[in-house]
Amino acid sequence: SLLLRFTDDTFDPEQAATIGVDFKVKTLTVDGNKTKLAIWDTAGQERFRTLTPSYYRGAQGVILVYDVCSKSSFSKLEVWLNELETFSTKHDLIKMLVGNKIDQARREVSKEDGLKFARKHQMLFIEASAKTKEGVQCAFEELVEKIIQTPGLWETDTKKGGVDFYKGGTQGGGACGGYCVIG
């Protein structure tokens, strides 16, 4: 749902879970840098676990998403993070944690718990709602900004990675006006 909101500006309350892997492309300009994002959405269900590791190789950034209304989705983050660190080929990969569904009243995971997890694992953190759009654009912009600020991620291998940079350089400052937090 976050990916569809970001790339197509759509939301479907009946959206089925990702089956296997989905792929979208979007061009985004952050701090004057025009970037072409190749975004892979991997399934979270256990039955697709064997497919996902190959998509970590060469990734420049990753967004781990949990449902703020589901303690079980939050508790699985350690497993996903361990898998990511096992199969990722870039040691300076930018990681972001997104707590989704903040529009829902029935919260099981506090913002403080999400922030604590993100800080522990040196991840960016934001809460969002694919339904209302809140935080969605910011999450992707902040991730791209941090990738731009980490030249080792994109200088030598823009053909295989997920981000192509048309104009180098950046002036830090935060695309989200400080809304996103780095741990």
SENU-288231 format. One record per residue (C-alpha): residue number from 1; x, y, z; residue in one letter. Coordinates in nm, 2 decimals, m for minus. Layout:
N
nr|px|py|pz|rest
NUM|X|Y|Z|A
...
REM end
This chain:
183
nr|px|py|pz|rest
1|0.00|0.00|0.00|S
2|0.29|0.24|0.08|L
3|0.45|0.17|m0.26|L
4|0.12|0.22|m0.45|L
5|0.05|0.54|m0.26|R
6|0.40|0.67|m0.34|F
7|0.43|0.57|m0.70|T
8|0.06|0.59|m0.83|D
9|m0.10|0.80|m0.55|D
10|m0.37|0.54|m0.50|T
11|m0.50|0.35|m0.20|F
12|m0.72|0.04|m0.21|D
13|m0.85|m0.07|0.13|P
14|m0.89|m0.42|m0.01|E
15|m0.53|m0.43|m0.14|Q
16|m0.41|m0.79|m0.12|A
17|m0.07|m0.86|0.03|A
18|0.23|m0.87|m0.21|T
19|0.26|m1.21|m0.38|I
20|0.63|m1.28|m0.43|G
21|0.78|m0.95|m0.55|V
22|0.64|m0.63|m0.71|D
23|0.84|m0.37|m0.89|F
24|0.78|0.00|m0.96|K
25|0.98|0.29|m1.10|V
26|0.94|0.65|m1.01|K
27|1.15|0.96|m1.08|T
28|1.19|1.19|m0.78|L
29|1.39|1.52|m0.73|T
30|1.55|1.57|m0.39|V
31|1.77|1.87|m0.32|D
32|1.81|1.93|m0.69|G
33|1.91|1.57|m0.76|N
34|1.69|1.40|m1.01|K
35|1.67|1.03|m0.93|T
36|1.51|0.74|m1.09|K
37|1.41|0.49|m0.82|L
38|1.37|0.12|m0.90|A
39|1.17|0.00|m0.60|I
40|1.13|m0.37|m0.52|W
41|0.84|m0.46|m0.29|D
42|0.91|m0.81|m0.14|T
43|0.64|m1.02|0.02|A
44|0.64|m1.04|0.40|G
45|0.48|m1.38|0.43|Q
46|0.69|m1.67|0.54|E
47|0.60|m1.88|0.23|R
48|0.79|m1.63|0.01|F
49|1.10|m1.60|0.23|R
50|1.32|m1.79|m0.02|T
51|1.26|m1.53|m0.29|L
52|1.35|m1.21|m0.10|T
53|1.73|m1.24|m0.03|P
54|1.83|m1.20|m0.39|S
55|1.66|m0.86|m0.39|Y
56|1.88|m0.73|m0.11|Y
57|2.20|m0.77|m0.32|R
58|2.31|m0.43|m0.46|G
59|2.03|m0.24|m0.28|A
60|2.13|0.11|m0.18|Q
61|1.84|0.16|0.06|G
62|1.57|m0.04|0.23|V
63|1.24|0.04|0.40|I
64|1.13|m0.21|0.66|L
65|0.75|m0.17|0.73|V
66|0.55|m0.28|1.02|Y
67|0.18|m0.23|1.10|D
68|0.14|m0.01|1.42|V
69|m0.18|m0.21|1.48|C
70|0.01|m0.55|1.49|S
71|0.26|m0.63|1.76|K
72|0.34|m0.95|1.56|S
73|0.45|m0.75|1.25|S
74|0.67|m0.54|1.47|F
75|0.83|m0.85|1.64|S
76|0.93|m0.99|1.30|K
77|1.15|m0.69|1.23|L
78|1.46|m0.85|1.39|E
79|1.43|m1.15|1.16|V
80|1.40|m0.93|0.85|W
81|1.69|m0.71|0.96|L
82|1.91|m1.01|1.02|N
83|1.83|m1.15|0.68|E
84|1.90|m0.81|0.52|L
85|2.23|m0.78|0.69|E
86|2.32|m1.14|0.58|T
87|2.24|m1.09|0.22|F
88|2.30|m0.72|0.15|S
89|2.62|m0.66|m0.05|T
90|2.65|m0.29|0.05|K
91|2.78|m0.23|0.41|H
92|2.67|0.13|0.41|D
93|2.31|0.05|0.30|L
94|2.06|0.31|0.42|I
95|1.78|0.16|0.63|K
96|1.45|0.31|0.72|M
97|1.18|0.18|0.96|L
98|0.82|0.28|0.88|V
99|0.53|0.22|1.11|G
100|0.23|0.22|0.88|N
101|m0.14|0.26|0.95|K
102|m0.12|0.55|1.19|I
103|m0.47|0.65|1.08|D
104|m0.61|0.35|1.27|Q
105|m0.73|0.39|1.63|A
106|m0.63|0.04|1.75|R
107|m0.26|0.08|1.80|R
108|m0.05|m0.20|1.94|E
109|0.30|m0.05|1.88|V
110|0.38|0.29|2.02|S
111|0.58|0.55|1.83|K
112|0.84|0.53|2.11|E
113|0.89|0.16|2.06|D
114|0.94|0.21|1.68|G
115|1.19|0.49|1.75|L
116|1.37|0.28|2.00|K
117|1.41|m0.01|1.76|F
118|1.52|0.23|1.48|A
119|1.78|0.39|1.70|R
120|1.91|0.05|1.82|K
121|1.97|m0.05|1.46|H
122|2.09|0.29|1.32|Q
123|1.78|0.33|1.10|M
124|1.58|0.63|0.99|L
125|1.23|0.63|1.14|F
126|0.90|0.76|1.04|I
127|0.53|0.67|1.10|E
128|0.30|0.69|0.80|A
129|m0.04|0.61|0.66|S
130|m0.08|0.48|0.31|A
131|m0.45|0.56|0.34|K
132|m0.42|0.93|0.43|T
133|m0.07|0.98|0.26|K
134|0.08|1.12|0.58|E
135|0.46|1.05|0.59|G
136|0.47|0.85|0.27|V
137|0.64|1.10|0.04|Q
138|0.87|1.21|0.32|C
139|0.98|0.85|0.39|A
140|1.10|0.80|0.03|F
141|1.25|1.15|0.00|E
142|1.45|1.11|0.32|E
143|1.58|0.77|0.22|L
144|1.69|0.91|m0.12|V
145|1.85|1.21|0.05|E
146|2.06|0.98|0.28|K
147|2.16|0.77|m0.02|I
148|2.28|1.08|m0.20|I
149|2.48|1.18|0.10|Q
150|2.65|0.84|0.10|T
151|2.86|0.84|m0.22|P
152|2.99|0.49|m0.17|G
153|2.64|0.36|m0.25|L
154|2.61|0.52|m0.59|W
155|2.94|0.63|m0.73|E
156|3.05|0.30|m0.88|T
157|2.74|0.10|m0.96|D
158|2.44|0.30|m1.07|T
159|2.35|0.05|m1.34|K
160|2.27|m0.24|m1.11|K
161|2.14|m0.05|m0.81|G
162|1.80|0.09|m0.74|G
163|1.88|0.46|m0.79|V
164|2.02|0.65|m1.09|D
165|2.16|1.00|m1.02|F
166|2.14|1.25|m1.30|Y
167|2.31|1.53|m1.11|K
168|2.55|1.47|m0.82|G
169|2.60|1.67|m0.50|G
170|2.37|1.77|m0.23|T
171|2.34|2.02|0.05|Q
172|2.20|1.82|0.35|G
173|1.92|1.97|0.55|G
174|1.65|1.72|0.56|G
175|1.37|1.68|0.30|A
176|1.12|1.64|0.58|C
177|1.21|1.94|0.79|G
178|1.33|1.72|1.07|G
179|1.03|1.49|1.07|Y
180|1.24|1.18|1.00|C
181|1.48|1.07|1.27|V
182|1.82|0.91|1.23|I
183|1.93|0.69|1.52|G
REM end
